[in-house]
Amino acid sequence: MQTSYGSISQRTAAWAADEMLAHAQPIIVLNLLAMQRPIPKNKADTVKFRRAIPFAALTAAATEGVTPPAQQLNYQDVSCQLQQWIGIVEITDRVNDLSEDPVLANATELCGEQAAETQESVAWGVLRGGTSVIYGNGTTRVGVNTKITLNAVRKAVRALQNQRGKVIRDILGPSTNIGTRSVEAAYVAVCHTDASADVRDLTGFTKNSDYGSRKLICEQELGTVENVRFVASPLLVPFLAGGSGTLNGMLSAGGANVDVYPIIVMAKDSFGAVTVKGADAITPMVLNPGVPSKSDPAGQRGYVSWKTYYNCVRLNESWMQRIEVGVTAL
């Protein structure tokens, strides 16, 4: 009897889902920081984030005996339409029967990594397209050829504070249920691992091993500079050859122009996403070789696949400051 999980039992499918999430978790950085809005099954394909627009401070005192004019509540909606993502691995009966490798387990692990990297890449593509930009030097991306500085970090924090951006106090928890866990309040900066050495060189940098009892946001957290916690991931790719033709000791993949690395300093609820978490977040499907069908009468082919729905959206441009810099060529 065939189930929605292909040719494996529900128990095996549940194991596969567990393995996918367990393998994916160490890769996830951005989705830990997002405002999470999972969409219920069979409801819609669009998530709507909604916020009330703050009132401006009053500039005139009340007049005795005169009722001030009433204020109207106004709301702003930001919509995010879900996209479907699917990955498929083919396994032949020969490989399944003769290979000494645990092909099913390997395929499951690799699919878990692929699912996580896909979601992180989608989120990064959205985040690095934000409109609030601070350049390490100059006034445009094409002139960038210096590394991150404390002054640039302070500019980003000042901009967040001027826009009432709140510090991040909780992040997505590690369980398979939607939930959060508390962390010490701070703004969070995310960057590529190539920038790690330059971040550690910042004046006043405190490495994570010196935190004592302070909780890490995730294992990829590098440390803290003033009130900004830095997290690095190799998935947060730069704008290759996007900077100056004068390298100035900065990294350049092609050797002609500086690779520009976005370092995004964010406040709480600056962006939203549908998370990897939850029972229906990643659906594993396995069709073992040896199952005959009209298209495969001898059952020579089997498949391991995954499917998820995901998208990401910037919710407040002024609560997300992108610092564009080069990275020292070590």
C-alpha positions in Angstrom: 0.0 0.0 0.0 1.4 3.3 -1.0 1.5 6.3 1.4 2.2 10.0 0.9 5.8 9.2 1.9 6.4 7.0 -1.2 7.5 3.4 -0.5 8.6 3.8 3.1 6.4 3.5 6.2 5.3 6.6 8.1 7.8 5.7 10.9 10.7 5.7 8.4 9.5 9.0 7.0 9.4 10.5 10.4 13.0 9.4 10.9 14.0 10.9 7.6 12.4 14.2 8.6 14.3 14.2 11.9 17.6 13.5 10.1 16.9 16.3 7.6 16.3 18.9 10.3 19.2 17.7 12.5 21.6 17.9 9.6 20.2 21.3 8.5 20.3 23.0 11.8 24.0 23.9 12.1 23.7 25.7 8.7 20.8 28.0 9.7 21.7 31.5 10.8 19.3 34.0 9.2 16.1 32.1 10.0 17.0 32.2 13.7 16.7 36.0 13.6 13.5 36.3 11.5 10.0 37.1 12.6 8.5 33.7 12.1 5.0 33.4 10.4 4.3 29.7 9.5 1.3 29.5 7.3 -1.3 26.8 8.2 -2.0 24.0 5.7 -4.8 24.5 3.2 -5.2 28.2 4.1 -3.4 30.4 1.6 -0.1 30.8 -0.2 0.6 34.3 1.2 1.7 35.4 4.6 0.7 38.9 5.6 2.9 40.7 8.2 1.0 43.6 9.8 2.1 46.5 12.0 0.6 49.6 13.5 2.2 52.8 12.4 3.5 54.7 15.5 2.1 58.0 16.6 4.3 61.1 16.4 5.2 62.9 19.6 2.8 65.7 20.5 4.1 69.2 19.9 1.4 71.3 21.5 -0.1 71.1 25.0 -3.8 70.7 25.6 -5.9 73.9 25.9 -8.1 74.1 29.0 -11.6 73.0 28.2 -10.8 72.0 24.7 -10.8 68.4 23.6 -7.8 67.5 21.5 -8.5 66.0 18.1 -8.8 62.2 18.0 -6.0 60.2 16.5 -6.6 57.5 13.9 -4.9 54.1 14.0 -3.2 53.2 10.8 -1.7 49.9 9.8 0.8 48.8 7.2 0.7 45.3 5.6 3.7 43.6 4.1 2.9 40.5 2.1 5.1 37.5 1.4 4.0 34.9 -1.1 5.3 31.4 -0.4 7.4 29.6 -3.0 7.8 25.8 -3.4 11.2 24.3 -3.4 11.9 20.6 -4.3 15.1 18.6 -4.5 15.3 15.0 -6.0 18.0 12.4 -5.8 17.8 9.3 -8.0 19.1 5.9 -6.7 19.3 2.9 -9.0 18.6 -0.7 -8.0 22.3 -1.5 -8.8 23.6 1.1 -6.4 21.1 0.2 -3.7 21.9 -3.6 -4.0 25.7 -3.5 -4.5 27.1 -0.3 -3.0 28.8 -0.6 0.4 27.7 3.0 1.2 24.5 3.8 3.1 23.0 5.6 0.2 19.6 6.2 1.8 21.2 7.8 4.9 23.7 9.8 2.8 20.9 11.1 0.4 18.8 12.1 3.4 21.7 14.0 5.0 22.6 15.8 1.8 18.9 16.7 1.1 18.8 18.2 4.6 21.8 20.3 3.9 20.4 21.3 0.5 17.0 22.3 2.0 18.7 24.5 4.7 21.2 26.1 2.2 18.3 26.8 -0.2 16.4 28.7 2.5 19.4 30.6 3.7 20.3 31.6 0.2 16.8 32.8 -0.5 16.8 34.8 2.7 20.3 36.3 2.0 19.2 37.3 -1.5 16.3 39.3 0.0 18.3 40.8 2.9 21.3 42.0 0.9 18.9 43.9 -1.4 17.9 46.3 1.3 17.9 50.1 0.7 19.8 51.3 3.8 23.5 51.2 3.0 26.7 52.4 4.6 29.9 52.1 2.5 33.2 51.3 4.1 34.7 54.1 2.0 33.4 56.3 -0.8 29.7 56.8 -1.7 29.0 53.8 -4.0 29.8 50.1 -4.2 32.2 50.5 -7.1 34.6 52.5 -4.9 34.7 50.1 -2.0 38.3 48.8 -1.1 38.6 49.0 2.7 37.8 46.5 5.5 35.2 46.9 8.2 35.9 49.6 10.9 34.5 50.3 14.3 33.3 53.7 12.9 31.1 51.9 10.3 29.6 49.7 13.0 28.8 52.7 15.1 27.2 54.4 12.1 24.9 51.4 11.6 24.0 51.3 15.3 23.3 55.0 15.3 21.0 54.7 12.3 19.1 51.8 14.0 18.7 53.7 17.2 17.5 56.9 15.4 14.8 54.8 13.8 13.8 53.2 17.2 15.1 49.8 16.1 14.8 47.4 19.1 17.6 45.1 20.2 17.1 41.4 19.7 16.3 39.6 22.9 15.1 36.2 21.6 15.7 33.9 18.6 14.1 30.8 17.2 14.7 27.9 19.5 16.4 24.6 18.6 13.4 22.3 18.9 11.3 21.1 16.1 8.4 23.2 17.3 7.9 26.9 16.6 9.3 28.7 19.7 12.0 31.1 20.9 14.7 31.2 23.5 16.1 34.3 25.2 19.6 35.7 24.5 21.3 38.8 25.9 20.0 41.9 24.3 22.0 43.3 21.4 21.8 44.2 17.7 23.1 41.3 15.5 25.4 41.6 12.5 25.6 38.8 9.9 28.5 38.4 7.5 30.4 35.9 5.4 33.1 33.8 7.1 35.7 35.5 4.9 35.2 38.7 7.0 35.8 36.9 10.3 39.4 37.9 10.7 38.6 41.6 10.1 35.8 41.5 12.6 38.1 40.0 15.2 40.5 42.9 14.6 37.9 45.5 15.5 38.8 47.6 18.6 37.0 46.2 21.6 36.1 42.9 20.1 35.2 40.2 22.7 35.4 36.6 21.4 32.7 34.2 22.2 35.0 32.0 24.4 35.2 35.0 26.8 31.4 35.2 27.2 31.4 33.2 30.4 27.7 32.3 31.1 26.4 34.4 28.3 24.4 32.3 25.8 25.5 32.1 22.1 23.0 33.0 19.4 24.3 30.0 17.5 27.6 28.1 17.1 28.6 30.5 14.3 28.7 33.5 16.6 32.1 35.1 16.5 31.9 37.6 19.3 30.7 41.1 20.2 31.8 44.6 19.5 30.1 47.1 21.9 26.3 46.3 21.5 26.6 44.3 18.3 26.9 40.5 18.2 28.6 39.2 15.0 27.5 35.9 13.3 29.3 34.5 10.3 28.2 31.9 7.7 29.8 30.8 4.4 26.4 31.1 2.7 26.3 34.9 3.0 28.0 35.4 -0.3 29.6 38.7 -1.4 29.1 40.8 -4.5 32.0 39.4 -6.5 34.1 42.0 -8.3 31.6 44.6 -7.3 34.1 47.1 -5.8 37.1 49.2 -6.7 39.7 48.3 -9.3 42.3 49.4 -6.8 42.6 46.4 -4.6 44.3 48.0 -1.6 45.1 44.6 -0.1 41.5 43.4 -0.3 40.3 40.0 -1.5 39.4 39.7 -5.2 38.3 36.4 -6.7 39.1 37.5 -10.2 42.1 39.7 -9.4 40.6 42.8 -11.1 38.1 44.3 -8.7 37.5 44.1 -5.0 34.8 41.6 -3.8 32.3 43.6 -1.8 31.1 41.9 1.4 27.7 43.0 2.9 27.7 43.0 6.7 24.1 43.5 7.8 23.4 44.9 11.2 19.8 44.3 12.1 17.3 45.1 14.8 14.4 43.0 16.1 11.7 42.2 13.5 13.6 43.8 10.6 12.6 40.9 8.3 10.2 38.0 8.3 10.3 34.4 7.0 8.5 31.0 7.1 10.8 28.8 9.1 12.3 25.4 8.6 10.8 24.3 11.9 7.6 22.3 12.4 6.2 19.0 11.4 5.3 20.0 7.8 8.4 22.2 7.2 10.4 19.7 5.2 8.5 16.8 3.7 10.7 13.8 2.9 9.7 11.3 0.3 11.4 8.0 -0.5 10.6 5.7 -3.4 12.9 2.6 -3.0 14.3 0.8 -6.1 12.5 -2.4 -6.8 9.0 -0.9 -6.9 7.7 -1.6 -10.4 5.6 1.0 -12.2 4.3 1.7 -15.7 7.2 4.1 -16.4 9.8 1.7 -14.7 8.5 -1.9 -15.1 11.6 -3.5 -13.6 11.8 -1.1 -10.6 15.3 0.0 -11.6 15.1 3.5 -10.2 14.3 4.9 -6.8 14.3 8.4 -5.4 14.9 10.4 -2.3 13.4 13.9 -2.4 12.4 16.8 -0.2 9.8 19.5 -0.5 9.2 22.7 1.4 7.4 26.1 1.1 9.5 29.1 1.9 10.0 32.8 1.3 11.5 35.8 3.1 10.6 39.5 3.1 12.2 42.7 4.5 9.7 44.3 6.9 11.4 47.6 7.8 14.3 48.9 5.7 15.5 51.3 8.4 15.9 48.5 10.9 18.5 46.8 8.7 21.7 48.6 7.9 24.0 47.0 5.3 27.7 47.9 5.6 29.5 47.2 2.3 33.2 46.6 2.7 36.2 44.6 1.4 37.9 41.8 3.2 41.7 41.7 3.8 43.5 39.3 1.5 45.4 37.1 4.0 
